[in-house]
Amino acid sequence: MLAKQKSFRVKLHDQTQTFSRSLWLPYLCPFLAFIALTLAAPCFPGWEHLLYFIKILITGGLLWFWRESYAMDIAPRVTPAGYLAAVAAGLLVLPVWILPEAFFPWLGAEGGFNPYAFGWPPTAVPALIALRIAGAVLVVPVMEEIFWRSFVLRYLVHPNFSKVPLGTFTWFSFCLGVIMFGLEHRRWIQGIIAGSVYALLVIQQKSLRGSIIAHATTNLGLGVYVAATQSWGFW
């Protein structure tokens, strides 16, 4: 009898662990798919533009598939002042990302998404640029804010992250979270600064809405700057 009870408790514990780990999938899978396809792009020279669009479609599809998992993270309303603060924060990050280009070190080799390098007719280049900006504005901010600000920041507070209220602050989770976010980017110092701004919005607003808007504002501004100046290295 005791052996059966012990076996039941072990089985129940294993099922609880499996269920707990399954909660990670909606947060991890879109991010890992995006990173894996980004790392794969250099293996297919000349096809980076198509891989980018495939990457955006897959990542966006995964986000849509698991959209109910993030509903409570994005649902909390933000005041009109909060929306203005989010846009202002996104615009604040923009010059921080661009201006120190000659002074801050990079991680990895120089890259870039040059729409003129793929052999398409000049009349098709605006469409490539528009699709590149659309992915950076509509998909990337949602994917990164869900992973970094909803999952990682809470997981660093407690592994059972779903029980940690969104926007919970500890110095450990904040500092490690923004450093990890920075190291995801070649411009890692700018990434740490940007991650700090976006994380502070979540901590203050207790919602991902503001940080997604701020992140999208930064990416939109960067896309306009890149297209206007042909500074493809930022892509």
N, C-alpha and C positions, 0 to 999 in steps of 0.2 A: 504493500500500500504506500509506504513512504517513498519507495523507488518510483512508483507511478506519479506521485505528487511532484517529486523532484523533476522527473522527465517533463511533466506538464509545465512547470515553472520555467525550465530551460527553453522549451519550445515557445512559450509565450514571450519570453525575453528576446529570443531570436526574431520572432515576428514583429515585436515592437521596434527592434533595431532596424529591420528591413523596411518597415513603414517609415521610420524616421529618416532613413537614408533616401527613400523615394521622394521625400519633400525637397531634396536638393536638386532633383532633375530639372524642374522648370527654370531654375536659376542658373544651373551649370551648363546645360546643353546648348542654349543659344550662344553663350559666351565661348564655349569650347569649340563649337562649330566655326564661329567667326575667326578665332585664333588659328585653328588648324588650317583653314583655307587661306588665311593670310600668310602663314609659314610655307604653304605649298606653292604660292604664286611664283616665287623665283625659279622654281623647277620647270616652269612653262613659259619661257621668255617669248614675248610677243602676244601672249594670251592673257596678260594681267587684267585687261579691261573686261574680258568675258568672265574670268574667275571672280572679279569684284562683283559683277552683277549676280552671278550664281551665289556668291557668298551672302549678298544682301537678301536675295530671295529665300535662301534656306534659313538664314537667321530670322528674317521677318516671319516666315512661315512657322518656325518653332515658337516665336513669341506669341503669335496668334493662336496656335494650338493650345498653349498653356496660359492663355490670357486670364482665365478665371483665377489662376494661382496668384496673380499680381493685383487682382481687382482691389483688394483691401489696402494695398500699398499706395495705389494711385487715387483711390476714391476720396480720401479726406479733402474737403474743400480748402482752397486758398483764398484769402481776401484779395480784393483789387490791389491793395498796397503790396500784398505778397507777390502777385503776378508782376507788378512793376519792379519789385526788388529782384525777382528772378531774371527778368530781362536785363536789368542794370548789372547784375552779377555776371551774366553771360557776356555783356559788352565789356565789362572790366577785365575779364580773362583774355579777351581777344588781343589787345596790345601786349599783354604779358606773354602771350604765345608767340607773337610775331617779332616784336622789337629786339629782344635779346639774342636774336638768331646768331649773331657773330661772336657772342661772348660766352654762351652756355654750352657745355659739352653735350654730345649726342651719345646714344647707345646704338651700336650697329653701324652698318654702312648707309651711305646716302641713297635714297630711293626717290620715289615720286610717281605720280600718275599723270603722264604727259599725253593728253588725248591726240596730239599730232604724231605720236610715235607708232601708232598701230596700223598705219596705211589706209585709213578710212578717207573718203572724199572730204574736202574741207567743209562742204555743206552739212556733213554729219557730225562734225566736231561739237557744235553747240548742243546736240542731243546727248553726246557722251558726257559733256560737262554737266548738263542738267541732271542726268541720271546719277552721276557721281555725287552731286550736291544733295539730291533727294535721298540717297542712301545715308549720307552723313548727317542729315537733319532728321529724317523720319525713323530710321532704324537704329543707328549707332547709339544715339543718346538713350533711347529706351533700353536697349540691351545692356549698356554699360551701367546705367543708373540702377537697374534691377539687380545686376550682379554685384557691383561694388557697394552701393549705398543700402540696398535692401538685404542682400545676403551676407556679404563679407563683413560689413560693419556690425551686423547683429551676431554673426557667427563668432566673431572675435570677443564678443561679450559673453556668449555661452553657446556651446555646440548645438543645443536645442534652440536654434535661432528663431523658429516660428513662435516661440513663447516670449521673445524679447520684443518689446514695443518698438516700432519704427522710430528712429531718431534718438534712441537711447545713447547717452554720451558716456564714454570712459576715455581717459587719456590713452590707454593702451590701444583700444580699437580704433580711435581716431587717427593716432599717429601712424600705426602700422598699416591701417587701411589706405591712407593717402600716399604713403611711401610705395606700397604695392601698386597702387593705381599709377603713380608716376613711372615706375619701372616697366609698366606695360607699354609705355610710349618711348620712341627714340628721343624725343625732347623731354627727358625725365624730370628735369628741374621744373620746367613749365608745367609738366603733368602733376607734380606734387602740389604746386600752387593752385592749379585748376581743381584738383581733387579736394583740396582743403575748402575752397569756395563752395563747391557743389555739396560737400558733406555738411558744411555749416548750414546751408539752406535746409537740408533734410532734418538736421537736429533742431533748427528753429521752427520749421513749419510742420514737422511730423507727417510729411507727405512727400511722395516722389514727384508730384506735379511740378513744384518749383524747380527742382534740380534738373528734371527733364527739359523744362522750358529754357533754363539757363544754359544747359549743355547744347541744346539745339540752336540757341541764339549764337553761341560761340562758333559752332560748326557752320552755320549759315554765313556769318560774317567772314569766317576764314575762307569759305568757298567763293564768296564774292571777291575777296581780296586776291585769291589765287587766280581766278579767271581774269580779273582785270589787269593783273601785273604779270601773269604767266609764271608765277613763282611755284612751279609744279613740285618742287622739293617738299613743300608742306603737305602734299598728298602722298 
